[in-house]
Amino acid sequence: MSAGFAMAALHNQQLCLKVIFSEQVNFTTARARCEAFDNGRLFVSDTVDKLNLLRQIHDAVMNGSRFNLYVGMNDIVTEDEFYWEDGRLVTEEEKKLLFQPGQPDNYRGKEDCVMFLSHVHKLNDCGCSLRLGYVCEQHSEVSD
């Protein structure tokens, strides 16, 4: 585990996360910073439980302040085809469960990245040039 990461238990899964609030960067930079860690990537927040965990971490660290954070999902390649950072296509069911109502909406045709909205604890599509904090995870490599 790299410095600054914390372990979190979620059901039968161990997650290794690092939330960066102090540095506000665009999506490309956030992704690169996460990938610079061993087995690092932007956080794949693919369940309601993972969003709740992110909410708990956010609320504990921020002490009442609100910061939106990039997570590991985008539709940069093809509009409305969202992919997780692990390469999986985001399902319609995941969109319904994880996004704020009415989202994703590709507002003004310029929203290809995804952020965790701290005030509603849901996901929202956003512009990739926004300067936000971000959440990294260290994932374990699966070998055959």
Secondary structure, DSSP 8 states (H G I E B T S, - for coil): --TT-EEEEETTEEEEEEEEEEEEE-HHHHHHHHHTSTTEEE----SHHHHHHHHHHHHHHHTT----EEEEEE-SSSTT--EETTS-B--HHHHHHHB-TT----GGG---EEEEETTTTEEEEE-TTS-EEEEEEE------
